[in-house]
């Protein structure tokens, strides 16, 4: 979905200006908030990022590429954006390095600052075969201002390494870090200073663990009595400053993080959580125990997630949201508690879902969340009116499963 109506000014290599007329007909106003319409902050940031993407893609050598949203920093919301406002975004180029670009963006309404911040992008070829094989890893290293790893393992003299820990080729351990018993760290992974990795943690290849992170701490669960439990982290993950990931509760159980995820500073992942691949968590996201987060989910900052929630694939969760029920796949949700605002059309498109299937899923969402039908009636109408597809079947199975649990959480045991 486009959140920029027109680019007003474009100075290559320097700046851009775009605007968006915010009308009461925008779908996201239906649930944000009833009786008091406000443009969700995550969509204000998306509008700013889209202008930034236009600036970067206009630069020499970037023609025909895609601008992947890589992160944001120093974002501040100054005033709400309301129906009838014209959102004018000014973007200035901060820096580019290899295939990474960074911009500063300011969004204004009637001359007053509504939101400002810095945004980072990864610029990639539309045809992945044109990219070098290690491009994804290089992007992560550039984003974190790192340098490629050497082949030899490097351990700072002040680091404490348990004799039973296993370190792969090219692993780097920073000053004052502590590596516990039965820890396994894969090739090319970098552990910065003052990191604590407690017992029974395995970390895959080419990960980055930054200062102050604590991985494998005991679960915050009264049922835990010292049994052997684990944390299993896949390849290519970025774990930023002061992230905490706890071991599971229950003999032999594990807290799991898949591949190519980014957990920004001060995020917490509780015991027994299962996280998939390509998940992005902005700062201060707190995930309670036994939560399942599927692939390519994006969290805004300061989100709190209730225990035993399941979050479907390609969902986007607005900043400062309170997630107490399952989040359906492909949805953009926001609020306290969260409500469905829109469909993540861009995520579907980037994942290669065909235009027809995207249109079918949008119709399904309208029947589920924008009609006067109850869930049973909406499911029956979808089955009658819409041609089945892998994505639609997944969505319908997800919705049916929610009804089998308790409190809107399919993982929660029903109470009788």
FENSUL-V629903 format. One record per residue. RES is the residue in three letters. PSI is psi in whole degrees, -180 to 180 (999 if undefined). OMEGA is omega as a letter, one per 40 degrees, with the letter a starting at -180 (NA if undefined). NEAR is the number of other C-alpha atoms within 10 Angstrom. Layout:
RES_PSI_OMEGA_NEAR ; RES_PSI_OMEGA_NEAR
//
This chain:
UNK_141_i_12 ; UNK_134_i_10 ; UNK_23_i_20 ; UNK_122_i_21 ; UNK_-37_a_13 ; UNK_146_i_13 ; UNK_118_a_16 ; UNK_-40_a_12 ; UNK_145_i_12 ; UNK_112_i_17 ; UNK_102_a_12 ; UNK_141_i_15 ; UNK_4_a_17 ; UNK_-63_a_15 ; UNK_166_i_21 ; UNK_155_i_24 ; UNK_132_i_24 ; UNK_164_i_24 ; UNK_158_i_22 ; UNK_121_i_19 ; UNK_115_a_15 ; UNK_110_a_18 ; UNK_159_i_14 ; UNK_-14_a_16 ; UNK_-5_i_10 ; UNK_134_a_12 ; UNK_-33_a_13 ; UNK_-19_i_22 ; UNK_-18_a_21 ; UNK_-32_a_20 ; UNK_6_a_22 ; UNK_86_e_20 ; UNK_152_i_16 ; UNK_124_a_9 ; UNK_-6_i_9 ; UNK_77_a_11 ; UNK_127_i_17 ; UNK_134_i_18 ; UNK_125_a_20 ; UNK_139_a_23 ; UNK_-36_a_20 ; UNK_-31_i_20 ; UNK_-30_i_14 ; UNK_-45_i_22 ; UNK_-38_i_22 ; UNK_-42_i_17 ; UNK_-43_i_24 ; UNK_-42_a_32 ; UNK_-36_i_29 ; UNK_-38_i_20 ; UNK_-41_i_27 ; UNK_-39_i_31 ; UNK_-39_i_25 ; UNK_-44_i_20 ; UNK_-48_a_25 ; UNK_-39_a_30 ; UNK_-15_i_19 ; UNK_-10_a_17 ; UNK_153_a_13 ; UNK_130_i_9 ; UNK_-11_a_9 ; UNK_3_a_15 ; UNK_133_i_11 ; UNK_-2_i_13 ; UNK_175_i_16 ; UNK_143_i_19 ; UNK_104_i_24 ; UNK_133_i_15 ; UNK_115_a_17 ; UNK_-19_a_18 ; UNK_170_i_18 ; UNK_156_a_20 ; UNK_153_i_13 ; UNK_32_a_9 ; UNK_129_i_16 ; UNK_133_i_14 ; UNK_124_a_15 ; UNK_-32_i_13 ; UNK_153_a_12 ; UNK_154_i_16 ; UNK_122_a_22 ; UNK_163_i_18 ; UNK_136_a_16 ; UNK_-14_i_11 ; UNK_153_i_17 ; UNK_116_a_17 ; UNK_112_a_27 ; UNK_123_a_26 ; UNK_126_i_29 ; UNK_130_a_21 ; UNK_134_i_28 ; UNK_138_i_20 ; UNK_128_i_20 ; UNK_-52_a_16 ; UNK_155_i_13 ; UNK_145_i_15 ; UNK_118_a_11 ; UNK_-121_a_10 ; UNK_26_i_16 ; UNK_135_i_21 ; UNK_147_a_24 ; UNK_134_a_23 ; UNK_159_i_25 ; UNK_131_a_23 ; UNK_142_i_25 ; UNK_123_i_22 ; UNK_131_a_27 ; UNK_151_i_20 ; UNK_121_a_18 ; UNK_36_i_10 ; UNK_-12_i_9 ; UNK_141_a_12 ; UNK_124_i_18 ; UNK_-37_a_21 ; UNK_148_i_23 ; UNK_155_i_23 ; UNK_180_i_19 ; UNK_141_a_23 ; UNK_140_a_25 ; UNK_142_a_24 ; UNK_148_i_24 ; UNK_126_a_26 ; UNK_116_a_22 ; UNK_155_i_20 ; UNK_143_i_16 ; UNK_-37_i_12 ; UNK_106_a_10 ; UNK_-22_a_10 ; UNK_-18_i_8 ; UNK_-13_a_9 ; UNK_147_i_12 ; UNK_152_a_9 ; UNK_-26_a_10 ; UNK_22_a_8 ; UNK_-38_a_13 ; UNK_-42_i_14 ; UNK_-41_i_16 ; UNK_-39_i_18 ; UNK_-44_a_21 ; UNK_-41_a_22 ; UNK_-39_i_18 ; UNK_-40_a_16 ; UNK_-35_a_19 ; UNK_12_i_13 ; UNK_45_a_8 ; UNK_173_i_13 ; UNK_152_i_9 ; UNK_144_a_13 ; UNK_148_i_18 ; UNK_163_a_12 ; UNK_-31_a_13 ; UNK_149_i_13 ; UNK_135_a_17 ; UNK_122_a_16 ; UNK_123_i_16 ; UNK_143_a_14 ; UNK_-26_a_10 ; UNK_-5_i_14 ; UNK_149_i_16 ; UNK_118_a_17 ; UNK_123_i_18 ; UNK_142_a_14 ; UNK_-25_a_11 ; UNK_-4_i_13 ; UNK_146_i_17 ; UNK_120_a_15 ; UNK_131_a_21 ; UNK_-177_i_17 ; UNK_138_i_17 ; UNK_13_i_20 ; UNK_141_i_23 ; UNK_129_i_24 ; UNK_122_a_27 ; UNK_178_a_21 ; UNK_138_i_17 ; UNK_16_i_17 ; UNK_153_a_24 ; UNK_123_i_20 ; UNK_119_a_27 ; UNK_-171_a_20 ; UNK_140_i_16 ; UNK_28_i_17 ; UNK_139_i_23 ; UNK_128_a_22 ; UNK_124_a_25 ; UNK_169_a_21 ; UNK_139_i_22 ; UNK_5_a_25 ; UNK_140_i_27 ; UNK_128_i_25 ; UNK_116_a_26 ; UNK_-172_a_22 ; UNK_153_i_21 ; UNK_34_i_21 ; UNK_141_i_25 ; UNK_119_i_24 ; UNK_107_a_27 ; UNK_-174_a_22 ; UNK_155_i_24 ; UNK_38_i_21 ; UNK_130_i_27 ; UNK_134_a_21 ; UNK_134_a_25 ; UNK_-161_a_20 ; UNK_151_i_21 ; UNK_38_i_24 ; UNK_163_i_28 ; UNK_121_i_24 ; UNK_116_a_26 ; UNK_171_a_23 ; UNK_138_i_22 ; UNK_-7_i_19 ; UNK_146_i_25 ; UNK_114_a_23 ; UNK_131_i_28 ; UNK_19_i_26 ; UNK_157_i_21 ; UNK_144_a_20 ; UNK_146_i_22 ; UNK_70_a_15 ; UNK_122_a_13 ; UNK_-19_i_7 ; UNK_-11_a_9 ; UNK_129_a_15 ; UNK_35_i_12 ; UNK_9_i_11 ; UNK_163_i_12 ; UNK_113_i_16 ; UNK_173_a_24 ; UNK_161_i_29 ; UNK_129_i_27 ; UNK_118_a_18 ; UNK_133_a_26 ; UNK_-155_a_20 ; UNK_152_i_21 ; UNK_23_a_24 ; UNK_147_i_27 ; UNK_117_a_24 ; UNK_107_a_26 ; UNK_-173_a_22 ; UNK_133_i_21 ; UNK_23_i_22 ; UNK_142_i_25 ; UNK_134_i_23 ; UNK_119_a_29 ; UNK_150_i_27 ; UNK_164_a_29 ; UNK_169_i_29 ; UNK_137_a_27 ; UNK_127_a_19 ; UNK_124_i_13 ; UNK_-3_a_10 ; UNK_163_a_16 ; UNK_145_i_23 ; UNK_131_a_27 ; UNK_133_i_23 ; UNK_125_a_23 ; UNK_-140_a_20 ; UNK_150_i_20 ; UNK_41_i_22 ; UNK_155_i_25 ; UNK_119_i_22 ; UNK_110_a_24 ; UNK_176_a_23 ; UNK_139_i_22 ; UNK_15_i_19 ; UNK_154_i_24 ; UNK_133_i_24 ; UNK_118_a_26 ; UNK_177_a_25 ; UNK_145_i_31 ; UNK_15_i_27 ; UNK_151_i_26 ; UNK_110_a_20 ; UNK_138_a_23 ; UNK_-140_a_19 ; UNK_155_i_21 ; UNK_40_i_18 ; UNK_140_i_24 ; UNK_124_i_21 ; UNK_118_i_24 ; UNK_176_a_21 ; UNK_144_i_23 ; UNK_26_i_21 ; UNK_133_i_25 ; UNK_119_a_20 ; UNK_118_a_24 ; UNK_178_a_19 ; UNK_154_i_24 ; UNK_25_i_22 ; UNK_143_i_25 ; UNK_123_i_20 ; UNK_119_a_25 ; UNK_-179_a_20 ; UNK_146_i_20 ; UNK_32_i_22 ; UNK_142_i_25 ; UNK_128_i_21 ; UNK_134_i_24 ; UNK_175_a_21 ; UNK_156_i_22 ; UNK_32_i_19 ; UNK_138_i_24 ; UNK_132_a_21 ; UNK_124_i_22 ; UNK_153_i_18 ; UNK_149_i_22 ; UNK_24_i_22 ; UNK_145_i_27 ; UNK_131_a_29 ; UNK_120_a_27 ; UNK_164_a_22 ; UNK_139_i_24 ; UNK_19_i_26 ; UNK_152_i_25 ; UNK_133_a_28 ; UNK_122_a_28 ; UNK_152_a_22 ; UNK_143_i_22 ; UNK_21_i_20 ; UNK_157_i_22 ; UNK_109_a_19 ; UNK_105_a_24 ; UNK_-8_i_19 ; UNK_164_a_22 ; UNK_143_i_26 ; UNK_119_a_27 ; UNK_153_i_23 ; UNK_151_i_25 ; UNK_5_a_27 ; UNK_150_i_25 ; UNK_120_a_24 ; UNK_156_a_28 ; UNK_155_i_28 ; UNK_176_i_20 ; UNK_94_e_12 ; UNK_170_a_12 ; UNK_147_i_21 ; UNK_153_i_23 ; UNK_124_i_21 ; UNK_-39_a_24 ; UNK_-179_i_23 ; UNK_139_i_24 ; UNK_73_a_19 ; UNK_-40_a_21 ; UNK_-43_i_14 ; UNK_-41_i_20 ; UNK_-44_a_20 ; UNK_-45_a_13 ; UNK_-23_i_11 ; UNK_5_i_11 ; UNK_16_i_9 ; UNK_133_a_15 ; UNK_155_i_12 ; UNK_-39_a_12 ; UNK_-46_a_10 ; UNK_-37_i_18 ; UNK_-43_i_21 ; UNK_-39_i_13 ; UNK_-42_i_20 ; UNK_-39_i_22 ; UNK_-42_i_18 ; UNK_-42_i_16 ; UNK_-41_i_22 ; UNK_-37_i_21 ; UNK_-41_i_16 ; UNK_-36_a_20 ; UNK_-39_a_20 ; UNK_-7_a_19 ; UNK_6_i_15 ; UNK_177_i_10 ; UNK_15_a_11 ; UNK_145_i_14 ; UNK_177_a_11 ; UNK_-43_i_15 ; UNK_-46_i_11 ; UNK_-40_i_12 ; UNK_-42_i_19 ; UNK_-42_i_17 ; UNK_-41_i_12 ; UNK_-39_i_15 ; UNK_-44_a_21 ; UNK_-32_i_14 ; UNK_-39_a_10 ; UNK_-23_a_11 ; UNK_135_i_15 ; UNK_134_a_12 ; UNK_151_i_14 ; UNK_167_i_12 ; UNK_-44_a_9 ; UNK_-41_i_17 ; UNK_-43_i_20 ; UNK_-41_i_13 ; UNK_-45_i_15 ; UNK_-48_a_20 ; UNK_-41_i_16 ; UNK_-39_i_11 ; UNK_-49_a_19 ; UNK_-41_i_21 ; UNK_-39_a_14 ; UNK_-33_i_15 ; UNK_-37_a_21 ; UNK_-15_a_14 ; UNK_-12_a_15 ; UNK_-142_a_15 ; UNK_137_i_15 ; UNK_25_a_17 ; UNK_15_a_18 ; UNK_112_a_24 ; UNK_-22_i_21 ; UNK_-10_a_20 ; UNK_128_a_17 ; UNK_129_i_12 ; UNK_145_i_12 ; UNK_128_a_7 ; UNK_999_NA_4
//
